[in-house]
Structure formats: C-alpha cells, structure tokens
Amino acid sequence: MESSGRPAGRRGAPERSGKGVAGQKEETIRLNRYIANAGICSRREADKLITAGVVKVNGKIVTELGTKVSRTDKIQYDDRTLSREKLRYVLLNKPKGFITTMDDPMDRKTVMNLVSKACRERIYPVGRLDRNTTGLLLFTNDGQIAKKLTHPRFGIKKIYHVGIDHNLSSQDMKSILEGVELDDGKVKADAIEYVGDGKDKKEIGIELHTGQNRVVRRIFEKFGYKVVKLDRVFYAGLTKKNLPRGEWRFLEESEINLLKMLG
C-alpha cells in the first residue's frame, strides 16, 4: 500500500554562520547538535561523548564543548563517519494490521511500508502501537525529540478512543480515574469519559501520560472488559485532523517547535 504525503514544511530556525573547525567562514553547527542530528543520541549525551574523547573532527579528537563544525568537516564517532541528515518528522495515521518495527523476520506488514516513500532519510517510529491499534504514530530521525517523547519524565499526553465489548459502569470509570494496579505498577488516567452524548457506554475516551506497553488494553481487561477497538487520536499535541487512515504527512514547523518545547 503506497501512501501520499503533503510537502514538507520549512525547517526551524536557520543555522548560524561562523568559523568551523577547519577555520573557514561558512555555515556551522555545534558539534553536539551534529551528532544528535545523525541520530546517535541526544545533545546532552553527545556532550558526554565529546568530553570522553571518542569524537573526531577531521581526524583529530575534539573534547571542547561548544565546538562548531561545518558541512565539509568529517565527523567520526568510534571511527565511524557520521552523516548529518536533514531532520524529518513524519506523522502517520496507522491502520490495523501493521506491526511497529523496522523489519520483521516473518515478513509481516510493518509501519515502515506505509512511510517508505516519505523521505530518503532513515526515520524511526517513536514508541509503538500494537498491530490492531490504529491512530497517530510519529517517525523521525531526531534522536533528541524521540528520547523526550518516550521518556516517562516528560509525561507526554495521549488520548485514545476505546471501544469495549460491554457498557463501562460509572463505578469502574471512577476506579480507573483513582488508579489501577497493574503488574508493572499503578496507572492513573488523567481523564476518562463516554464519547459523544454518552448514550453508548461502550465508546470511551481516555487520557493518559504513561507509556507502559499495552497499558490501555490492560486497564480495561483488569475490570473484565475486552477492548475491540483502540485508536490513538491525540499524541503530544498532534491530532488526526485532515489525516485519513493509512496516510502520512510531514509536521508543520509550528508542530516541530511545539515538540521541542515539551517537558
């Protein structure tokens, strides 16, 4: 299945110019950002690599924080030459039947099949959605943003539309708000309500900040409900507006800036 996307928006603030390591006056970027852009790690972790003496610029070990490099400089980490890729942010409205992995030895359909034509850069899914879970899934090669969105400390907001096999009682709804003890700890919903006018008590909206595996399904299973439909409709400020199921789009510059300000 091929997907179509919208043209990419402009990137964030332009990079400043200055003298690179080679001493030429041209467009430059901080070394830690270059490493982060290459998808190795976050900028903070890149600083640790630099001070540890495992990063080379043009064949020489550089340990000074704040060092700037240019596009023509050769940057190496553990003797591997890094590529400063353009940062990409792709939002997919995932359909059923696709697993969230880069590749699958069983040759099942993966989410990468849906975004394979989005860009030439190698992008990665941020977090995961189960095979039969639909909704918002972000892909990027920005290691810093990916780490922020998956780290529990940042408490990224997620909203799910849940369909269950029988009516959710008001008492169970209250219990979910108060907190549910699961195998890997207690989980408390930030908000939960019936969808629409509330007449169909099998259609539920739930807001969470936690990121445990299959957490929504496990919450409802704890109270004897079977989840028959699960759709992530909101993720870190992003929505499915104008994004049909199975389609993808590049994030707008304003959305990228929003992600950078989270936490």
Secondary structure as UniProt FT lines:
FT   STRAND          17..19
FT   TURN            21..22
FT   STRAND          25..30
FT   HELIX           31..37
FT   TURN            38..39
FT   HELIX           43..51
FT   TURN            52..53
FT   STRAND          55..57
FT   TURN            58..59
FT   STRAND          60..61
FT   TURN            65..66
FT   STRAND          68..70
FT   TURN            71..72
FT   STRAND          75..77
FT   TURN            78..79
FT   STRAND          80..81
FT   STRAND          89..94
FT   TURN            96..97
FT   TURN            105..106
FT   HELIX           111..114
FT   TURN            116..117
FT   STRAND          124..125
FT   TURN            131..132
FT   STRAND          134..140
FT   HELIX           143..150
FT   HELIX           152..154
FT   STRAND          158..164
FT   HELIX           170..178
FT   STRAND          180..182
FT   TURN            183..184
FT   STRAND          185..187
FT   STRAND          191..194
FT   TURN            196..197
FT   TURN            201..202
FT   STRAND          203..208
FT   TURN            213..214
FT   HELIX           215..222
FT   TURN            223..224
FT   STRAND          227..235
FT   TURN            236..237
FT   STRAND          238..239
FT   TURN            241..242
FT   TURN            245..246
FT   STRAND          248..250
FT   HELIX           253..261
//
